[in-house]
């Protein structure tokens, strides 16, 4: 499958056009897919994808293996493939369809990024802005008497939801960890502590992640068609992928990445030492190999190979963020040039992807499986000289103090904030006057941060390039003003700014720079042509309808596809 001879361009284009339900063209002047995130008014008028029954490819795939290499940029993939033309990543990129201008969701966080890939929707449609957000309509976790309770609650879908966030099994209580981790349950919801969930004021019951998601997922559609589903990820909160029905993923393997890394120094989680991250990723790789072989993730029961399955890799992301690990310098040696730690982890991911391709061949599944490789998010900055670390704590404390000084008797203005290399701020007072006050204050702040060497570096306007407030933020995300989930302020940081109080990070994600958004996207294998490169702009939200098209199912069965008119992936 991955090394078949190149097909004539006309035949290749026609094959992928059938998969995409779009008109085939080989001219460079073809119109790129409309961006639902950037121009919703235009995309809303775009022609919806036609039904699968009308335009199914002659040979549909039976399986789709989706891989997210978190932090990976398209430039990283190109760099590696150019130096390793016989690698597994090269075989995928050159042996299928490579989309060289793909963009992930904005904000470019793991939660909206993966949710976008598996629903076809952006945050304004899915309601998922970050893994740690806020809702002005819900009640705080632990609320038991809802009548008269004041709404406004953090919506925390991080490791904090685990029964035990210090254990890799999230509190299941397995003996012999970490070696026994593949015995971890595939019913991740049972490892969530409901007392840590926000409360629905209508029912006065905790709201699980799958119920918080506004739209259905690929897994919901595939299961409704009677096909099997599986996924592996880094927190049990990825139970959100079950979708509103609550049963989308039959086998969800979610070992806790932010738990204590067993065998490493106390206080080290699996992301703080890159060797630990690779070890952690290895457990999920083994789970996927078991699924390729037709078992559940723990190789306990024969279930058949899932129709849709896959995992995320974290090792590239931590290699980009850590200043050093294993005696190697992290991040980039120069603008867009991977340093030694990152290069090692690109090779590690290549090795593991190669293991998947080998196992697919050994199980005679290579002719019926399509592999999709992308990333939930990029990482910024890729230029080490641009790094400016800014402690956001004093900025937010100063904003609260200024508000209370101007409004005697008032409480804190900031209800919740998430700042990585962007600012997402929710306010207790959502009025136009309050959002304007916050915007003016933050844009007036200057101070001193530090650069990649830890030396002082001044900053202005709180490190922000652009700051949207109130109704402008709602317009940015294409929701109505007053939406209960949308941030009251969304700040796009100046290039290179990372909000952190320490010096342990040299990159982050969440923002709207090219380094955050520009990710790889490769579709290779069954029902796809060979050796096609698409240079037009596409979005990772287009992965969801494409998965369904590849399986011969109707993309319009996805709620977000109908809302945003998300097209299947185009071809050039």
Secondary structure, 3 states (H helix, E strand, C coil): CCCCCCCCHHHHHHHHHHHHCCCCCCCCCCCCCCCCCCCHHHHCCCCCCCCHHHHCCCCCCCEEEEEEECCCCHHHHHHHHHHCCCCHHHHHHHHCEEEEEEECCCCCCHHHHHHHHHHCCCHHHHCCCCCEEEECCCECCCCCCCCCCCCCEEEECCHHHECCCCCCCCCCCCCCCCCCHHHCCCCHHHHECHHHCCEECCCCEECCHHHHCCCCCHHHHHHHCCCCEEEECCCHHHHHHHCCCCCCCCEEECCCCCCECCCCCCCCECCCCHHHHHHHHHHHHHHHHHHHCCECCCCCCECCCCCEEEEEECHHHHHHHCCEECCEECCEEECCEECHHHHHHHHHHHHHHHHHHHHHHHCCCCCCEEEEEECCCCCECCCHHHCEEECHHHHHHHHHHHHHHHCCCCCCCEEEEEECCEEEEEECCCCHHHHHHHHHHHHCCCEEEECCCCCEEEECHHHEEEEEECHHHHHHCCCCCCCCCCCCEEEEECCCEEECCCCCCCCECCCCCHHHHEEEEEEEECCCCCCEEECCCEECCHHHHHHHHHCCCCHHHCHHHHHHCCCCCCCC
